[in-house]
């Protein structure tokens, strides 16, 4: 039996890890289905492309408040917080059963905004709880499996959501998503984790919110990984905005994007299964650096107008892009004291994923002004340079900046 298979089996044999991953699969299915259906729903009711695009903005906007929302995961027990967030979303989604005309769309946008905010809190609490429930040596394997589960749902759920929407309408998709949150609540309730009551944090809310950012910035191992993650997502946004221009260059209709996204998702699923052994062999910095290098090279090579090249590049991007994300999350979980982990994880997510929005906006403007082949030829090498700092030897963290594996387990 290979090392990779053995490590994955160790994760799957862990009862709590299995419950977590099952919850991720089920709730991720509902989220991905709603993600597609909400835009189509708005488009059908209003005919507006702009309003349809606002659905994604409503879900992503709360990420900007990650450092503040993440403090909730450090001020209360994480398991009840996860259960409460899931029940809240299940109840809110039921209100969408009343959305049947354009004048009720404000309710859809409000629910999507709360959905996004609850998702930030949920991710912070989950990251912190996982760090204590999953053995430290297997965190990379777990995070890789989580990536595999998430990407797998992105391949299947939008199609299912589109089918449900076409047959029964948007309210039925909302009802489906609410059901997935109820099931996920039951799974989280079965977790066997013991949490002590968090100590009352010192200082006002501004001080508490900033502590996660200070920890990331002062930690010599976390800072370069989070910065590399944010830079990578900035370039990913720039490159992603050029997808349809690349498809035009290949002579295909816009629907060909579905093929490219499918093979990209397959690459992400594959790297998720291999990430644990790769992290143990290479370490977080080199694993992230090699992933960035693969992604940057693939993004630059998309300038070549060839179907086989485009398919290989999309697969390579799918495999390379998650590397820095998995490495950064695993490092945050390993190197952050439990009392700070919720807000630090949320702050890291904000710093990593927010640049993607700016990259998409900048890419959308640039692709209208310049030739896509020139843009990709520049983006590829510039993106590659961001991997170089990760290949340098890291500085030693101070004794107070890191924790041992035993410190990660609040049980």
Buried (B, 14 or more C-beta within 10 A) or exposed (E): EEEBEEBBEBBBEBEBBEBBBBBBBBBBBBBBBBBBBBBBBBBEBBEEEEBBEBBBEBBBBBBBBBBBBBBBBBBBBBBEBBBBBBBBBBEBBBBBBEBEEEEEBEBBBEBBBBBBBBBBBBBBBBBBBBBBBBBBBBBBBBBBBBBBBBBBBBBBBBEBBBEBBEEEBBBBBBBBBBBBBBBBBEBBEEBEBEBEEBEEBEEEEEEBBBBBBEBBEEBBBBBBBBBBBBBBBBBBBBBBBBBBBBBBBBEBEEEBBEBBBBBBBBBBBBBBBBBBBBBBEBBBBBBBBBBBBBBBBBBBBBBBBEEEBBBBBBBBBBBBBBBBBBBBBBBBBBBBBBBBBBBBBBBBBBBBBBBBBEBBEBBBEBBEEEEBBEBBBBBBEBBBEBBEBBEEEBEEBEEEBBBEEEBBBBE
